[in-house]
Amino acid sequence: MEFKNLYPVQMHCPNCGKQLTGYKSKDGALRIECPRCMVKIFSKRITRKEINIKVTSAS
Ligand SMILES: [Zn+2]
């Protein structure tokens, strides 16, 4: 994993609202795991105005 290609992104967990810091990779994909409610958040920009956010529940 090359950290030079990553930059931190802050967002709130869409499930519990906890503030999370994730790392966005060069391809624009963002992956965050919430330590409070254990959901996995995957975010990817599709177009300039459209961002796809996928939330996967652990349970
Ligand atoms: Zn959460």
PDB file of the backbone (N, CA, C, O) and the ligand in Angstrom, with CONECT records:
HET     ZN  A 101       1
ATOM      1  N   MET A   1       0.843  -1.201   0.000  1.00  0.00           N
ATOM      2  CA  MET A   1       0.000   0.000   0.000  1.00  0.00           C
ATOM      3  C   MET A   1       0.877   1.249   0.000  1.00  0.00           C
ATOM      4  O   MET A   1       1.742   1.405   0.861  1.00  0.00           O
ATOM      5  N   GLU A   2       0.659   2.111  -0.938  1.00  0.00           N
ATOM      6  CA  GLU A   2       1.480   3.310  -1.045  1.00  0.00           C
ATOM      7  C   GLU A   2       0.735   4.509  -0.476  1.00  0.00           C
ATOM      8  O   GLU A   2      -0.247   4.980  -1.049  1.00  0.00           O
ATOM      9  N   PHE A   3       1.220   4.992   0.664  1.00  0.00           N
ATOM     10  CA  PHE A   3       0.514   6.072   1.339  1.00  0.00           C
ATOM     11  C   PHE A   3       0.651   7.408   0.620  1.00  0.00           C
ATOM     12  O   PHE A   3      -0.132   8.326   0.860  1.00  0.00           O
ATOM     13  N   LYS A   4       1.612   7.517  -0.232  1.00  0.00           N
ATOM     14  CA  LYS A   4       1.769   8.783  -0.945  1.00  0.00           C
ATOM     15  C   LYS A   4       0.622   9.022  -1.929  1.00  0.00           C
ATOM     16  O   LYS A   4       0.370  10.154  -2.343  1.00  0.00           O
ATOM     17  N   ASN A   5      -0.074   7.931  -2.299  1.00  0.00           N
ATOM     18  CA  ASN A   5      -1.205   8.074  -3.208  1.00  0.00           C
ATOM     19  C   ASN A   5      -2.532   8.264  -2.471  1.00  0.00           C
ATOM     20  O   ASN A   5      -3.588   8.363  -3.096  1.00  0.00           O
ATOM     21  N   LEU A   6      -2.468   8.315  -1.152  1.00  0.00           N
ATOM     22  CA  LEU A   6      -3.692   8.427  -0.366  1.00  0.00           C
ATOM     23  C   LEU A   6      -3.753   9.774   0.316  1.00  0.00           C
ATOM     24  O   LEU A   6      -2.725  10.319   0.718  1.00  0.00           O
ATOM     25  N   TYR A   7      -4.952  10.316   0.449  1.00  0.00           N
ATOM     26  CA  TYR A   7      -5.089  11.504   1.266  1.00  0.00           C
ATOM     27  C   TYR A   7      -6.324  11.374   2.139  1.00  0.00           C
ATOM     28  O   TYR A   7      -7.324  10.794   1.713  1.00  0.00           O
ATOM     29  N   PRO A   8      -6.270  11.911   3.367  1.00  0.00           N
ATOM     30  CA  PRO A   8      -7.346  11.685   4.325  1.00  0.00           C
ATOM     31  C   PRO A   8      -8.614  12.450   3.973  1.00  0.00           C
ATOM     32  O   PRO A   8      -8.563  13.587   3.503  1.00  0.00           O
ATOM     33  N   VAL A   9      -9.736  11.811   4.206  1.00  0.00           N
ATOM     34  CA  VAL A   9     -11.047  12.407   3.972  1.00  0.00           C
ATOM     35  C   VAL A   9     -11.867  12.216   5.239  1.00  0.00           C
ATOM     36  O   VAL A   9     -11.934  11.117   5.789  1.00  0.00           O
ATOM     37  N   GLN A  10     -12.489  13.299   5.696  1.00  0.00           N
ATOM     38  CA  GLN A  10     -13.327  13.179   6.882  1.00  0.00           C
ATOM     39  C   GLN A  10     -14.784  13.118   6.485  1.00  0.00           C
ATOM     40  O   GLN A  10     -15.239  13.872   5.625  1.00  0.00           O
ATOM     41  N   MET A  11     -15.510  12.217   7.115  1.00  0.00           N
ATOM     42  CA  MET A  11     -16.939  12.104   6.862  1.00  0.00           C
ATOM     43  C   MET A  11     -17.606  11.545   8.107  1.00  0.00           C
ATOM     44  O   MET A  11     -16.947  11.055   9.024  1.00  0.00           O
ATOM     45  N   HIS A  12     -18.929  11.632   8.114  1.00  0.00           N
ATOM     46  CA  HIS A  12     -19.672  11.060   9.215  1.00  0.00           C
ATOM     47  C   HIS A  12     -20.246   9.730   8.768  1.00  0.00           C
ATOM     48  O   HIS A  12     -20.662   9.567   7.621  1.00  0.00           O
ATOM     49  N   CYS A  13     -20.262   8.790   9.689  1.00  0.00           N
ATOM     50  CA  CYS A  13     -20.843   7.485   9.404  1.00  0.00           C
ATOM     51  C   CYS A  13     -22.327   7.671   9.077  1.00  0.00           C
ATOM     52  O   CYS A  13     -23.057   8.268   9.868  1.00  0.00           O
ATOM     53  N   PRO A  14     -22.784   7.171   7.927  1.00  0.00           N
ATOM     54  CA  PRO A  14     -24.197   7.351   7.558  1.00  0.00           C
ATOM     55  C   PRO A  14     -25.140   6.542   8.441  1.00  0.00           C
ATOM     56  O   PRO A  14     -26.352   6.756   8.415  1.00  0.00           O
ATOM     57  N   ASN A  15     -24.602   5.636   9.205  1.00  0.00           N
ATOM     58  CA  ASN A  15     -25.420   4.785  10.061  1.00  0.00           C
ATOM     59  C   ASN A  15     -25.554   5.338  11.476  1.00  0.00           C
ATOM     60  O   ASN A  15     -26.666   5.425  11.997  1.00  0.00           O
ATOM     61  N   CYS A  16     -24.431   5.718  12.114  1.00  0.00           N
ATOM     62  CA  CYS A  16     -24.486   6.159  13.510  1.00  0.00           C
ATOM     63  C   CYS A  16     -24.032   7.605  13.701  1.00  0.00           C
ATOM     64  O   CYS A  16     -24.195   8.157  14.789  1.00  0.00           O
ATOM     65  N   GLY A  17     -23.471   8.224  12.672  1.00  0.00           N
ATOM     66  CA  GLY A  17     -23.098   9.626  12.762  1.00  0.00           C
ATOM     67  C   GLY A  17     -21.734   9.904  13.343  1.00  0.00           C
ATOM     68  O   GLY A  17     -21.359  11.066  13.498  1.00  0.00           O
ATOM     69  N   LYS A  18     -20.988   8.878  13.668  1.00  0.00           N
ATOM     70  CA  LYS A  18     -19.644   9.070  14.210  1.00  0.00           C
ATOM     71  C   LYS A  18     -18.732   9.674  13.148  1.00  0.00           C
ATOM     72  O   LYS A  18     -18.804   9.317  11.972  1.00  0.00           O
ATOM     73  N   GLN A  19     -17.873  10.592  13.581  1.00  0.00           N
ATOM     74  CA  GLN A  19     -16.939  11.177  12.630  1.00  0.00           C
ATOM     75  C   GLN A  19     -15.803  10.204  12.348  1.00  0.00           C
ATOM     76  O   GLN A  19     -15.171   9.674  13.262  1.00  0.00           O
ATOM     77  N   LEU A  20     -15.564   9.987  11.077  1.00  0.00           N
ATOM     78  CA  LEU A  20     -14.571   9.007  10.664  1.00  0.00           C
ATOM     79  C   LEU A  20     -13.559   9.658   9.741  1.00  0.00           C
ATOM     80  O   LEU A  20     -13.865  10.620   9.038  1.00  0.00           O
ATOM     81  N   THR A  21     -12.368   9.127   9.755  1.00  0.00           N
ATOM     82  CA  THR A  21     -11.366   9.559   8.801  1.00  0.00           C
ATOM     83  C   THR A  21     -11.007   8.374   7.920  1.00  0.00           C
ATOM     84  O   THR A  21     -10.611   7.316   8.408  1.00  0.00           O
ATOM     85  N   GLY A  22     -11.150   8.564   6.631  1.00  0.00           N
ATOM     86  CA  GLY A  22     -10.806   7.511   5.697  1.00  0.00           C
ATOM     87  C   GLY A  22      -9.725   7.999   4.763  1.00  0.00           C
ATOM     88  O   GLY A  22      -9.321   9.161   4.805  1.00  0.00           O
ATOM     89  N   TYR A  23      -9.271   7.112   3.933  1.00  0.00           N
ATOM     90  CA  TYR A  23      -8.228   7.476   2.984  1.00  0.00           C
ATOM     91  C   TYR A  23      -8.690   7.212   1.564  1.00  0.00           C
ATOM     92  O   TYR A  23      -9.123   6.114   1.216  1.00  0.00           O
ATOM     93  N   LYS A  24      -8.586   8.224   0.782  1.00  0.00           N
ATOM     94  CA  LYS A  24      -9.012   8.113  -0.599  1.00  0.00           C
ATOM     95  C   LYS A  24      -7.812   7.742  -1.455  1.00  0.00           C
ATOM     96  O   LYS A  24      -6.752   8.361  -1.365  1.00  0.00           O
ATOM     97  N   SER A  25      -7.989   6.744  -2.268  1.00  0.00           N
ATOM     98  CA  SER A  25      -6.882   6.315  -3.121  1.00  0.00           C
ATOM     99  C   SER A  25      -6.877   7.112  -4.417  1.00  0.00           C
ATOM    100  O   SER A  25      -7.788   7.893  -4.691  1.00  0.00           O
ATOM    101  N   LYS A  26      -5.856   6.901  -5.189  1.00  0.00           N
ATOM    102  CA  LYS A  26      -5.649   7.666  -6.411  1.00  0.00           C
ATOM    103  C   LYS A  26      -6.799   7.493  -7.399  1.00  0.00           C
ATOM    104  O   LYS A  26      -7.117   8.416  -8.149  1.00  0.00           O
ATOM    105  N   ASP A  27      -7.423   6.317  -7.404  1.00  0.00           N
ATOM    106  CA  ASP A  27      -8.520   6.065  -8.343  1.00  0.00           C
ATOM    107  C   ASP A  27      -9.836   6.677  -7.869  1.00  0.00           C
ATOM    108  O   ASP A  27     -10.860   6.521  -8.535  1.00  0.00           O
ATOM    109  N   GLY A  28      -9.825   7.369  -6.731  1.00  0.00           N
ATOM    110  CA  GLY A  28     -11.024   8.054  -6.261  1.00  0.00           C
ATOM    111  C   GLY A  28     -11.898   7.219  -5.346  1.00  0.00           C
ATOM    112  O   GLY A  28     -12.943   7.686  -4.892  1.00  0.00           O
ATOM    113  N   ALA A  29     -11.492   6.004  -5.071  1.00  0.00           N
ATOM    114  CA  ALA A  29     -12.296   5.141  -4.203  1.00  0.00           C
ATOM    115  C   ALA A  29     -11.939   5.393  -2.741  1.00  0.00           C
ATOM    116  O   ALA A  29     -10.771   5.553  -2.387  1.00  0.00           O
ATOM    117  N   LEU A  30     -12.960   5.424  -1.914  1.00  0.00           N
ATOM    118  CA  LEU A  30     -12.776   5.691  -0.492  1.00  0.00           C
ATOM    119  C   LEU A  30     -13.361   4.525   0.302  1.00  0.00           C
ATOM    120  O   LEU A  30     -14.513   4.141   0.105  1.00  0.00           O
ATOM    121  N   ARG A  31     -12.564   3.980   1.186  1.00  0.00           N
ATOM    122  CA  ARG A  31     -13.032   2.858   2.004  1.00  0.00           C
ATOM    123  C   ARG A  31     -12.844   3.199   3.473  1.00  0.00           C
ATOM    124  O   ARG A  31     -11.741   3.520   3.915  1.00  0.00           O
ATOM    125  N   ILE A  32     -13.946   3.125   4.227  1.00  0.00           N
ATOM    126  CA  ILE A  32     -13.888   3.427   5.655  1.00  0.00           C
ATOM    127  C   ILE A  32     -14.668   2.344   6.394  1.00  0.00           C
ATOM    128  O   ILE A  32     -15.712   1.887   5.929  1.00  0.00           O
ATOM    129  N   GLU A  33     -14.148   1.945   7.541  1.00  0.00           N
ATOM    130  CA  GLU A  33     -14.886   1.030   8.388  1.00  0.00           C
ATOM    131  C   GLU A  33     -15.176   1.755   9.688  1.00  0.00           C
ATOM    132  O   GLU A  33     -14.261   2.279  10.323  1.00  0.00           O
ATOM    133  N   CYS A  34     -16.442   1.792  10.093  1.00  0.00           N
ATOM    134  CA  CYS A  34     -16.820   2.490  11.314  1.00  0.00           C
ATOM    135  C   CYS A  34     -16.529   1.608  12.526  1.00  0.00           C
ATOM    136  O   CYS A  34     -17.041   0.492  12.604  1.00  0.00           O
ATOM    137  N   PRO A  35     -15.720   2.083  13.469  1.00  0.00           N
ATOM    138  CA  PRO A  35     -15.395   1.262  14.643  1.00  0.00           C
ATOM    139  C   PRO A  35     -16.550   1.162  15.634  1.00  0.00           C
ATOM    140  O   PRO A  35     -16.554   0.282  16.495  1.00  0.00           O
ATOM    141  N   ARG A  36     -17.525   2.053  15.518  1.00  0.00           N
ATOM    142  CA  ARG A  36     -18.634   2.028  16.472  1.00  0.00           C
ATOM    143  C   ARG A  36     -19.713   1.028  16.057  1.00  0.00           C
ATOM    144  O   ARG A  36     -20.124   0.185  16.855  1.00  0.00           O
ATOM    145  N   CYS A  37     -20.164   1.124  14.820  1.00  0.00           N
ATOM    146  CA  CYS A  37     -21.257   0.239  14.408  1.00  0.00           C
ATOM    147  C   CYS A  37     -20.823  -0.789  13.367  1.00  0.00           C
ATOM    148  O   CYS A  37     -21.642  -1.565  12.875  1.00  0.00           O
ATOM    149  N   MET A  38     -19.543  -0.791  13.035  1.00  0.00           N
ATOM    150  CA  MET A  38     -18.931  -1.824  12.205  1.00  0.00           C
ATOM    151  C   MET A  38     -19.395  -1.862  10.748  1.00  0.00           C
ATOM    152  O   MET A  38     -19.166  -2.853  10.054  1.00  0.00           O
ATOM    153  N   VAL A  39     -20.040  -0.802  10.283  1.00  0.00           N
ATOM    154  CA  VAL A  39     -20.421  -0.816   8.879  1.00  0.00           C
ATOM    155  C   VAL A  39     -19.196  -0.471   8.017  1.00  0.00           C
ATOM    156  O   VAL A  39     -18.266   0.206   8.456  1.00  0.00           O
ATOM    157  N   LYS A  40     -19.237  -0.950   6.813  1.00  0.00           N
ATOM    158  CA  LYS A  40     -18.181  -0.622   5.868  1.00  0.00           C
ATOM    159  C   LYS A  40     -18.740   0.344   4.835  1.00  0.00           C
ATOM    160  O   LYS A  40     -19.807   0.116   4.265  1.00  0.00           O
ATOM    161  N   ILE A  41     -18.011   1.417   4.603  1.00  0.00           N
ATOM    162  CA  ILE A  41     -18.463   2.429   3.664  1.00  0.00           C
ATOM    163  C   ILE A  41     -17.495   2.450   2.483  1.00  0.00           C
ATOM    164  O   ILE A  41     -16.282   2.579   2.647  1.00  0.00           O
ATOM    165  N   PHE A  42     -18.059   2.321   1.316  1.00  0.00           N
ATOM    166  CA  PHE A  42     -17.256   2.375   0.100  1.00  0.00           C
ATOM    167  C   PHE A  42     -17.805   3.487  -0.775  1.00  0.00           C
ATOM    168  O   PHE A  42     -18.982   3.476  -1.137  1.00  0.00           O
ATOM    169  N   SER A  43     -16.971   4.429  -1.108  1.00  0.00           N
ATOM    170  CA  SER A  43     -17.417   5.580  -1.877  1.00  0.00           C
ATOM    171  C   SER A  43     -16.554   5.736  -3.114  1.00  0.00           C
ATOM    172  O   SER A  43     -15.327   5.654  -3.050  1.00  0.00           O
ATOM    173  N   LYS A  44     -17.204   5.957  -4.226  1.00  0.00           N
ATOM    174  CA  LYS A  44     -16.455   6.121  -5.468  1.00  0.00           C
ATOM    175  C   LYS A  44     -17.125   7.167  -6.338  1.00  0.00           C
ATOM    176  O   LYS A  44     -18.337   7.139  -6.552  1.00  0.00           O
ATOM    177  N   ARG A  45     -16.327   8.075  -6.827  1.00  0.00           N
ATOM    178  CA  ARG A  45     -16.854   9.103  -7.708  1.00  0.00           C
ATOM    179  C   ARG A  45     -17.054   8.529  -9.113  1.00  0.00           C
ATOM    180  O   ARG A  45     -16.144   7.941  -9.697  1.00  0.00           O
ATOM    181  N   ILE A  46     -18.255   8.713  -9.634  1.00  0.00           N
ATOM    182  CA  ILE A  46     -18.560   8.185 -10.965  1.00  0.00           C
ATOM    183  C   ILE A  46     -18.329   9.273 -12.002  1.00  0.00           C
ATOM    184  O   ILE A  46     -17.562   9.098 -12.949  1.00  0.00           O
ATOM    185  N   THR A  47     -19.001  10.392 -11.807  1.00  0.00           N
ATOM    186  CA  THR A  47     -18.785  11.540 -12.683  1.00  0.00           C
ATOM    187  C   THR A  47     -18.451  12.730 -11.791  1.00  0.00           C
ATOM    188  O   THR A  47     -18.346  12.592 -10.572  1.00  0.00           O
ATOM    189  N   ARG A  48     -18.288  13.871 -12.391  1.00  0.00           N
ATOM    190  CA  ARG A  48     -17.943  15.062 -11.625  1.00  0.00           C
ATOM    191  C   ARG A  48     -19.020  15.428 -10.618  1.00  0.00           C
ATOM    192  O   ARG A  48     -18.735  16.026  -9.580  1.00  0.00           O
ATOM    193  N   LYS A  49     -20.270  15.062 -10.932  1.00  0.00           N
ATOM    194  CA  LYS A  49     -21.382  15.451 -10.066  1.00  0.00           C
ATOM    195  C   LYS A  49     -22.027  14.273  -9.350  1.00  0.00           C
ATOM    196  O   LYS A  49     -22.978  14.444  -8.588  1.00  0.00           O
ATOM    197  N   GLU A  50     -21.516  13.107  -9.595  1.00  0.00           N
ATOM    198  CA  GLU A  50     -22.167  11.932  -9.034  1.00  0.00           C
ATOM    199  C   GLU A  50     -21.178  11.079  -8.254  1.00  0.00           C
ATOM    200  O   GLU A  50     -20.127  10.694  -8.766  1.00  0.00           O
ATOM    201  N   ILE A  51     -21.539  10.788  -6.995  1.00  0.00           N
ATOM    202  CA  ILE A  51     -20.701   9.936  -6.158  1.00  0.00           C
ATOM    203  C   ILE A  51     -21.535   8.749  -5.703  1.00  0.00           C
ATOM    204  O   ILE A  51     -22.643   8.914  -5.194  1.00  0.00           O
ATOM    205  N   ASN A  52     -21.006   7.585  -5.888  1.00  0.00           N
ATOM    206  CA  ASN A  52     -21.682   6.373  -5.464  1.00  0.00           C
ATOM    207  C   ASN A  52     -21.189   5.994  -4.075  1.00  0.00           C
ATOM    208  O   ASN A  52     -19.988   5.816  -3.867  1.00  0.00           O
ATOM    209  N   ILE A  53     -22.111   5.869  -3.123  1.00  0.00           N
ATOM    210  CA  ILE A  53     -21.741   5.463  -1.763  1.00  0.00           C
ATOM    211  C   ILE A  53     -22.447   4.166  -1.425  1.00  0.00           C
ATOM    212  O   ILE A  53     -23.670   4.067  -1.521  1.00  0.00           O
ATOM    213  N   LYS A  54     -21.676   3.183  -1.033  1.00  0.00           N
ATOM    214  CA  LYS A  54     -22.224   1.884  -0.684  1.00  0.00           C
ATOM    215  C   LYS A  54     -21.927   1.629   0.788  1.00  0.00           C
ATOM    216  O   LYS A  54     -20.783   1.753   1.225  1.00  0.00           O
ATOM    217  N   VAL A  55     -22.945   1.277   1.546  1.00  0.00           N
ATOM    218  CA  VAL A  55     -22.771   0.989   2.960  1.00  0.00           C
ATOM    219  C   VAL A  55     -23.131  -0.473   3.200  1.00  0.00           C
ATOM    220  O   VAL A  55     -24.231  -0.921   2.878  1.00  0.00           O
ATOM    221  N   THR A  56     -22.187  -1.201   3.767  1.00  0.00           N
ATOM    222  CA  THR A  56     -22.411  -2.617   4.025  1.00  0.00           C
ATOM    223  C   THR A  56     -22.448  -2.852   5.529  1.00  0.00           C
ATOM    224  O   THR A  56     -21.502  -2.518   6.241  1.00  0.00           O
ATOM    225  N   SER A  57     -23.523  -3.415   5.995  1.00  0.00           N
ATOM    226  CA  SER A  57     -23.657  -3.710   7.417  1.00  0.00           C
ATOM    227  C   SER A  57     -22.918  -5.006   7.751  1.00  0.00           C
ATOM    228  O   SER A  57     -22.929  -5.964   6.978  1.00  0.00           O
ATOM    229  N   ALA A  58     -22.286  -5.011   8.906  1.00  0.00           N
ATOM    230  CA  ALA A  58     -21.496  -6.184   9.303  1.00  0.00           C
ATOM    231  C   ALA A  58     -22.385  -7.351   9.703  1.00  0.00           C
ATOM    232  O   ALA A  58     -21.999  -8.507   9.532  1.00  0.00           O
ATOM    233  N   SER A  59     -23.564  -7.067  10.230  1.00  0.00           N
ATOM    234  CA  SER A  59     -24.419  -8.141  10.716  1.00  0.00           C
ATOM    235  C   SER A  59     -25.377  -8.627   9.625  1.00  0.00           C
ATOM    236  O   SER A  59     -26.174  -9.535   9.863  1.00  0.00           O
TER     237      SER A  59
HETATM  238 ZN    ZN A 101     -21.122   4.003  12.459  1.00  0.00          ZN2+
END
